[in-house]
């Protein structure tokens, strides 16, 4: 029946992360003991003080339509958060609150891109960037990196990727899927290139900002000369374990914020009222309340990196943030493992599901077809068992 559907939906790829998570659930339902390391979802619970704020909002009858761009006091709280954490001075009119950071990104693409506009994507990139840009009739332009360069692009690569049609660059730091974190010096070097091209806008996805193990986090918008050309995207899903609450937000020049509000007004209108009230409590909290969770993620990172390095043929960096490891598994390409011909990362991921009962995500979905993504957003016991299974299957 595809001929009845639009070419837009027929040309859209299914999210590989969601597809692998669905496959893992399907196999579990069949009674197979699958360990899923595919979803980017913290296994922690939303902190009690945030839940209490939501309960209070219900009692206070926050049950009506919300402003399209978010409650004013939430936007004011987000401005204070940007000042506190990122030394960025925004006003409420620069802020738009949306139903998750994914909607934020979709809004940006819809209001910024015309057919044929090019968007530079340092690869690996989050799986949905590519498809959101395509949906908006833009042209994704991946710039390849590797484990040897810590999956970061250089200023020279950025300069070479820029053409007269370049409209934007999108990237995340800490990066999903590699966990790489750009330092201030690295961002300054990229900024020197971008400042020579004042018509290029940067989307800086900072959703994993607080889950970093090096401290001294730097937002590219804080670098001299970049503020007016950066759209900063953030939210509460990852750091505050609020994936199901669906709240993301952007900070941008006012004309972009107004355009995103206009777009959102015709698509979803305002974000859930109770979730917004809970988000005020989250963004006003001292990030120190996240210390125990971040420490747990760091311990898991250390465990996973150690065990991955013990698996023959795996190469990995030492990720400084988020909760992923992105090993290069190309050593196994062209080999036959237990009757499975491994041609690429897709085949390798499917092999691990079939023979190790461990769900990962192919790196092809993130623009690096030599790699797989392992999420360590689960217990150390589960991680140890999963990696032992992988190692055994590859023996």
C-alpha positions, 0 to 999 in steps of 0.5 A: 500500500506504499503507493497510497502514502506520501513519498515523504514517509516512504523515504523516511527511515525507521529509527534504528534505536527504537527498532532494535528496542522493539526487537528486544521486547519481541524476543523477551515476549517469546521467553528469550533472555535478552539483555537490551543495551540499545536504548538511551534511557537512564535506568534511574527514577525521576528524583522525588523533588521533581515528582512532588512538584508535579503532584503539587501542579495537579493539586493546583489545577494546572490542567488547561492549555499552556502557552505555545512556547511554554509557561513564562516562569519556566522560561525564566527558570531556563534563562537562570539555568543558562546563566548559572551553568553556561554563562549565557544571557538569554531572555524569555523571548529567546526560549521555546519549550517543546514536547521533548528535544526531538520536537525542538530539533524538528521545529528548527529544521522546519523553520530554517531549511529550504530545499537543497540547504546543506547541514554539516553533520559530524559523524557519528551523529544522533540517529534522528538528525539525518532524517529530520533534515531530510524531512525538511528537504535539507541535505545532510552532509556527514563529516567522517571521524573515527575512534582514533580521533575520539570521534571529533571533527577538526577545523580543517574538516569543517572548512572543507565541508563548507560550500555556498549551500551550507546553512547549518551545522548540527552536533552534540556534546557530549555526543550520542553515540560516541560519548565524546565531549568537545573541550573549550579549546576544540570548540574555539578552533571550530568557532574560528572557522565558523566565524568566517561564514556568518550565514551558517547557524549551529545547532548545539545539542547539549541534552547530555550536558550534566552527564560528563566526567571531565567537568568544565563543560563548555557551550559553543554559544559562550565562545566570543562571536558565536552567540547570535549564530547558535541555537542551543538545545537541551532538556530534562530527559537524560540528566533528570531521568525524565524521558517519559515526561517529554520536555525539551527546550531551545535558546536562540535568537528571537526571530528563530524562537518566534518562528519555532513558536509559530510552527509549534502552534500549528502542530502540537501547541503547548507542552504538557502542563504538569510536565512543565511545572515539574521541569521548573523544579528540575532546572532550578535544582543545583546540578550537584543533586545529580552527583550520585547518578553521574558517579554511577554512570562513570563507574559503568563507563569504566567497567564497560571500556575495560571489558570491551578492550578485552574483547578481541577485535574491538577498538574504543575510545574512552568516552567522557560523557553521556552513557554510551560506548561506540566500539569499532568492530570492523575487524569482524567484517568479511568473516563468518561467525557461527554460520552468520556472514558479517558484512557490516555493523548491521550484520554484527548487531544481528549476530549479537542478538541471535548468538549472544542474546544482547541487543545493541544498535548498528553504527550505520544508523549514526553515520559510522558503519564500522561501529556499534553503540552500546548503552550502559544505562543499566546495572553493572550486573547486567552490563557484565553479563552482556559483555561476557556473553558477547565475548563468549559468542565471538570466541 
